[in-house]
Amino acid sequence: GTSDPSRRKAVSACDSLRSLDDYNFPDKSSESHRFQQCLAYHRSLLRSYHSRWDWANAQSRLPTTSWPLNVPSDEDVGALMVDLRFCARSPNFRSDKDYCDRLRFRVGSYLLMQPDTATQKRGLKIVRDLAERGYADGMCSYATCLNDGRAGLDPNPKQAVVWWRLCADMHSHPQSMYELGVALYTGEGCSEDETQAVRLWRSSANLGHPGAAYMLGDCLLDGVGIERDRAEALEWLITAAELGHRGARSRVLAVLDKDDDEDYGRFTDASRQTLKENVYQVEEKVANSGEARDEKEGGFDHQVSIERRYTIGGGSRNPVVLARRKTIVQESRED
């Protein structure tokens, strides 16, 4: 069971993802035909999406995609530190053995976010101790510190990947699976493996991770690490949008209801807004394989639509591809 209310809400939104079987596609329906049917269905829901995703409406603001979600404020951290001192005596501890570790993790996360290195090192000690005892959030946070070189550490992506992989294997931890997918997608700290990255993002997205749903949708759009399927891609972008990801909301609205003079948000560049005009012109003969598409981009210009990123050959070994992939990952991290 899931005890975190925000996680329950996220999983419930993921559970609402319509099966592509519900579209009653003919047995040999083409990818383009399935996509057209998917577009038609979601355009029928456009008014509802506009209403639910209106950022001016506070009720539409689900928890952001930032992790961890429960870092205490300056006003609350003092009381948490007091609770931490006496947590083992608390009735909460007697009924929930992870109670003290959750408090430690929240305090450690707060300390890591402070500007001075000395305070960050106090936070690092807390999350490292949690990681070494196998506490899932602590393992993921310590890996992030290693990867980014936080709290005075030298950046060590390879060791970060070890911790993310261990946490994913031990706990099926959504954030660790997302981060490990990012490492495999960019080839940082490990060998590039687009297929495994997509599998990890699917597992994480199924557990309600908005950034993983966004990345899965993006890869399906381009056929990177998986056969290209724009219908399923749109479904996952809508799932990310329903989980509160504003970038996904921008991209979905750009597809369903693009207006020439309207920008749906800072995540929506001109190429993403042109799908409505270009989708009918996409050639069926374009290869589904991301690698085959890589080889086609030598003279490619900005006439591509939402699936614009026909990546250049060589995967993340190509600096242009790596820069693009890092941009996509950054989009997935932002709410």
N, C-alpha and C positions, 0 to 999 in steps of 0.2 A: 504494500500500500504506500501511498504518497502522503506525507504529513504536511508538507509545505503548501499552504493555500494557493500561492502563486504558481507552484509547479502543477497542482491539480488543475488549475485553470488552463495552464499551457497544454497539459496532456489532453484535456478535454477538447481544446481547440484543434489539436492534432488529430484526435479521433474523429473530428467532423470532416476531415479531408475526404472528399468524394472519391470513391473508387472509380478509376477510369472505365471499368466495366459497366458503370451505370449509364454511360453514354450510348449503349447499344450499338457500338461500332460494328460494321460488317466484318466478317472474318479476315478479309484481306484489305482492310481499310488502310489507305496510305497515311503516312505521318502527317502530311499536310491536311488531309481531309479530317483526321481526328482533331488536329489543332483548330480547324475552322469550327467544328462542332463545339469544342471546348470554349472557344471565344464567344460563340453565340450564346451558350448557356450563361457564362459569367457576365456578359453584357446585359442579360435580363435581370441580373442582380446589382447592376451598377448603382442605382439609387440607394440601395441598402448600404453598399460599400462607402459611398460618399457620406452618408449619415453616420455610420459607425466609425469611420476613419477621420473624421473632421477633428484636426488637432486643436481647434478653438474650443471644442467640447471636451471638458475635463473628464467626462465619463468614458471617452474613447481612449484615454491614456493608460494603457496597460503597462505593467512593469517594463522598464527598458531592457535592452539586450546586454547591458554592461554586467560584468561578473567580477566579484561576487555581488549579489543583489542587496545584501543586508549589512553593508558597512555602516556602523553607527555614526551619528552626527557628533559634532563637537559638544553639543549639549547633553547627549546621551551617554557618551563614552565613560564619563566619571562614574555614573551609577553602575555601568556594566563592570567596571574594574572592581568596584566594591562587591558586586554579586560574585565575581570570579574568586575573590579571596575566600568567600564562605560557601562556594557552590556545593562542595561535598557534603555540607550539612543541610542543604536545601531539600525539601520534600520532592522537588522536581528531579533531583539527582537520584533519589531512591526509586523513582518510577521510570526514569529515563537515563540510562548510563552514559549517553552521549551529551547530556545536558552541559556538563562542564567543558567538554571539547568544543561545543558550538560557541560557548561564551569565549573561550580562548581564541577560536578562529576569528570571531568578530573583532575582538580587541587587536589581535595581530594584524588583521586586514587594515584596520584604522591606522595603526602605527606605520605600516608600510606606505601609506598614502601621504605621510607627512613630508615636508620639504627637506628636513635636515637628516643627514646620513645616520647620525647617532640614534635617532628615534626609529628610523627605518630598520636599523640593525636589531633593535629590540623586537620589532615585529617579525623580522626574519627568523630570529631564534624561536619564537613561538610557533610559526608555521613549520619550521624545519623539525622541531620536536614532534609536532602533530604528524608530519609526513612519515617520520621514522617509526612512529607507532601505528602507521597504516590508516590514519584518518583521511578519508577521501578528499575533502576540500583542502586539507593541509597539503596533501601530496600534489594536487593540481596547482595550488598557489606557490609552493616551493619550486615546482618545475618552471612556472612563469618567471619567478625571480631569477632562476638560473638562465633562462632563455634571454631575458632582457638585461641581465646584469644589474639588478636592483640591489639596494642596500650595500653598495660597495663591492658586490661580487663581480668577478670577470664574467662576461657573457659566455655561456657554455651550452649552445643549442643541442649538442649531442647528449649531454647528461639530462637536459630538460626532456628530450624525447624518451629517454629511459624511464623517467618518472611518470610522464603522461601515459606511456604504454602500460606501465605497471598498474597505474590507477584505473585505466580503462579495462584492463584484464581482470583486476580484482573486484571492481565496483561497478562496471558499466557506467562510469561517471560521465554525464553528458558534456560538461565543459572540457574534460580531458580528451574525450573522443573528438570533440570539435578541434581542439588545439593540435592533437596528433594528426588529424586530417590536414590542417593547415601546413604542418611541417612536411608531410608527404606531398602535398600539392606544390609547395615552393622548393622542396629539396633542401631545406635548411635543417641541419642536424641529423639528416638521414638521406638515403637514396630516394629520389623522386618515384612516387607510385600513385598515379592519378586514380587508378581503379580502386586501390585500397582507401584512398582519401575519400572517394565518393561513398564507399561502403560505410566508413566511419561516420560521415555526415548524415547518411540515411539513418543509422542507428541512433545518433544523437538527436536528429530531427524528430524521430518517432517518440523520443522522450520529452519533446516540447522545447528544444533549443532553437530560438529564432534565427541565430546566425548560421547554424547548421542547415536549417531549412532554406535559407537564402542561398548558401553556397551550393546546396544540392540542386536547387532550381537553376542557378547560373550554369552549372556544369551540364545539366540536361539540355539547356538552350543551345549550348555550343557543341555537345557531343564530346566533352572532355572526360575521359575515364569511364564513359558509359555511352550506350547508343543514344543518339540525339532523339529527343522526344519533347517537343515544345508544349504539347498538351499537359504532360505530367509536370513539366517545368513550371507552367503557369499555376498549376495546382499547388506546388510547393511554395512558390512566391506568395500566393494568396494565404497559405498557411502561415508563413512568416509574417505577413501583414496582419493577420488576425491575432498573432501573438504580440503585436505592438511594434513591429519593425517598420520604422517610417520610410526607410529606403525601399523596402519591398512594396509598401503602399504606393510610393511614388511611381515605381516601375509598373505596377499593375494598372494604376489609373492611366499611365501614359499609353498603355496598350489598349485599354478598354474604351477610353474616352478622350483621345488626344485632340487638343484644340491648337491651331497653328500659333496663336499668340499667347498661350498660357503655359507656364512652367509649373509642374506639379511638385517641385521641391528641389533641393540642392543635389539630390542623388540622381536626378533625371537629366541627362545630357541630351543634346539634339538627336544623336543617333538612336537613343532609346525611345525617343518620342515618335520615331518614324515608322514603327512597326505597322501601324494601321494602314499607311499608304503602301508599304512595301511587301506585306505578307503574301499578297497574291502573286507577287513577281518572283518569289523564291523558287529556284529551280529544283525540281524533284531529284535531279541527278547529283546534287551536292552530297558528298560522302557523309555517312553517319559517323565515321571514325574521326575523332579529334586529331589524330596524327595525320590523316589524309587532308584534313582541312588546314592543318598547320602549313602544308606545302603550297597552299593556294594563295597565301596572302602577300606574296612578294610585291605585287602592284595594286594591292587592295586599297580602296579609299573609303571615305566616310558615308557611302551610300548604304551601308549595312544598317539593319534595324536593330531591334532589341537583342537579337542573336549576333550582334556586330563583331564579336571577338573571335573571328576565325583565326585562331592563334598561329603565330609564325613557327616554322619547323624548329625542332630541337627541344621543345618543352621548356622547363624552367632553366635549362642550361643556356638558352638564348636570353641575353639581358633584357631585350624588349619584352619578351614573354614574362620574365620574372617580375619586371616592373608592373606590368598589367595585372599579374596575379596578385601582387601585393596590394594594388589598388582595390581589387575586388574583395580581398580579405578585409581590408580596412573598412570598406562599405558594409561588410557583413557584421563588423563589430559595433557599428554605430547604430544608435536608435533613432 
